[in-house]
């Protein structure tokens, strides 16, 4: 059973909706520059841990997302956040953060994100070091 573990450094990002623009030929959809850059950054870090062959069976994906602690918070509140007593309950929501990891992982780690059948111990936390810790496990059939 294969297991892949790695950390994506930086603020966790969501999967954004496509933008739309009217052209002479109709409606065109596109991604913003910042979204493309964010996906490239995640993809580059995933490539460093890519298996020799794409994973093809059922998978468990654990995404532990650590967001920055707001600078405006008091020292006590920051300490509570660091120790996990305060967890992020504001946007972005967990499912959109994980969706970004799922989509970027297509054709890098796994064939298709439909293979992901379990989210393990995924969640959102606060940290002084924003990052996303990823664990991908092949599940036995």
C-alpha positions as CSV (number, residue, x, y, z in Angstrom):
1,X,0.0,0.0,0.0
2,X,1.6,3.3,-1.1
3,X,1.6,6.4,1.0
4,X,2.7,9.8,-0.1
5,X,3.3,12.6,2.5
6,X,4.4,16.1,1.8
7,X,3.8,19.7,2.8
8,X,2.8,22.6,0.6
9,X,4.2,25.8,2.0
10,X,2.1,28.9,2.0
11,X,-1.5,30.1,2.8
12,X,-4.0,27.4,1.8
13,X,-6.0,28.5,-1.3
14,X,-9.5,27.6,-2.5
15,X,-10.6,26.3,-5.8
16,X,-12.1,29.4,-7.4
17,X,-14.9,29.4,-9.9
18,X,-14.1,30.1,-13.5
19,X,-14.5,33.8,-14.6
20,X,-16.6,34.6,-17.7
21,X,-16.2,37.2,-20.3
22,X,-18.3,38.1,-23.3
23,X,-16.4,38.0,-26.7
24,X,-17.4,38.5,-30.3
25,X,-17.7,34.7,-30.5
26,X,-19.7,34.2,-27.3
27,X,-18.9,33.6,-23.7
28,X,-15.4,32.6,-22.8
29,X,-14.4,31.2,-19.4
30,X,-11.0,31.6,-17.9
31,X,-9.0,31.4,-14.6
32,X,-7.4,34.4,-13.1
33,X,-3.6,34.9,-13.1
34,X,-3.4,34.5,-9.4
35,X,-5.4,31.2,-9.5
36,X,-3.2,29.8,-12.2
37,X,-0.1,30.8,-10.3
38,X,-1.4,29.2,-7.1
39,X,-2.2,26.0,-8.9
40,X,1.2,25.9,-10.5
41,X,2.8,26.4,-7.1
42,X,0.9,23.4,-5.6
43,X,1.5,21.3,-8.8
44,X,5.3,21.9,-8.6
45,X,5.4,20.8,-5.0
46,X,3.2,17.7,-5.8
47,X,5.5,16.8,-8.7
48,X,8.4,16.5,-6.3
49,X,6.5,13.6,-4.6
50,X,4.7,12.1,-7.6
51,X,4.8,8.3,-7.8
52,X,6.4,6.6,-10.8
53,X,2.9,5.7,-12.1
54,X,-0.3,7.5,-11.3
55,X,-2.3,6.0,-8.5
56,X,-5.4,4.2,-9.9
57,X,-7.3,2.6,-7.1
58,X,-9.4,4.0,-4.3
59,X,-7.6,6.6,-2.2
60,X,-7.7,8.4,1.2
61,X,-6.6,12.0,1.1
62,X,-5.8,13.8,4.3
63,X,-5.4,17.6,4.0
64,X,-4.5,19.4,7.2
65,X,-4.8,23.1,6.3
66,X,-3.0,25.6,8.5
67,X,-4.1,29.2,8.1
68,X,-2.3,32.3,9.3
69,X,-3.3,33.7,12.7
70,X,-4.8,37.1,12.3
71,X,-2.3,39.8,13.4
72,X,-5.1,41.8,15.1
73,X,-5.9,39.1,17.7
74,X,-4.8,39.5,21.3
75,X,-1.8,37.5,22.6
76,X,-4.1,35.2,24.5
77,X,-6.3,34.5,21.5
78,X,-3.2,33.8,19.3
79,X,-2.0,31.4,21.9
80,X,-5.4,29.6,21.9
81,X,-5.2,29.4,18.1
82,X,-1.6,28.0,18.2
83,X,-2.7,25.3,20.6
84,X,-5.8,24.3,18.6
85,X,-8.3,25.7,21.1
86,X,-9.6,28.1,18.4
87,X,-10.1,26.7,14.9
88,X,-11.0,28.6,11.7
89,X,-14.8,28.8,11.3
90,X,-14.8,31.5,8.7
91,X,-14.5,31.4,4.9
92,X,-12.9,29.8,3.1
93,X,-14.7,26.6,3.9
94,X,-12.9,23.3,4.2
95,X,-14.5,21.6,1.2
96,X,-13.3,24.4,-1.2
97,X,-9.7,24.2,0.2
98,X,-9.6,20.5,-0.3
99,X,-11.1,20.7,-3.8
100,X,-8.2,22.8,-4.9
101,X,-5.8,20.0,-3.7
102,X,-7.9,17.4,-5.4
103,X,-8.1,19.1,-8.7
104,X,-4.4,20.0,-8.9
105,X,-3.5,16.4,-8.0
106,X,-5.2,15.1,-11.1
107,X,-2.6,13.6,-13.5
108,X,0.2,14.3,-11.0
109,X,-0.6,11.9,-8.2
110,X,-3.8,10.1,-9.2
111,X,-5.6,9.5,-12.4
112,X,-8.8,11.4,-11.3
113,X,-10.0,12.9,-8.0
114,X,-13.1,10.7,-8.2
115,X,-10.8,8.0,-6.8
116,X,-10.7,9.8,-3.5
117,X,-13.2,7.9,-1.2
118,X,-12.0,9.1,2.2
119,X,-10.8,12.4,3.7
120,X,-9.0,10.9,6.7
121,X,-8.2,13.4,9.4
122,X,-8.6,16.5,7.3
123,X,-9.4,19.9,8.9
124,X,-8.5,23.6,9.3
125,X,-6.2,24.9,12.0
126,X,-4.3,28.1,12.7
127,X,-0.5,28.4,12.7
128,X,2.3,30.9,12.5
129,X,3.5,28.8,9.5
130,X,0.7,28.6,7.0
131,X,0.8,25.4,5.0
132,X,-1.1,22.3,3.8
133,X,0.0,18.9,5.0
134,X,-1.0,16.2,2.5
135,X,-1.2,12.4,3.1
136,X,-2.4,10.2,0.2
137,X,-2.9,6.5,0.9
138,X,-3.9,3.8,-1.5
139,X,-6.7,1.7,0.1
140,X,-6.8,-2.0,-0.3
141,X,-9.6,-3.5,-2.4
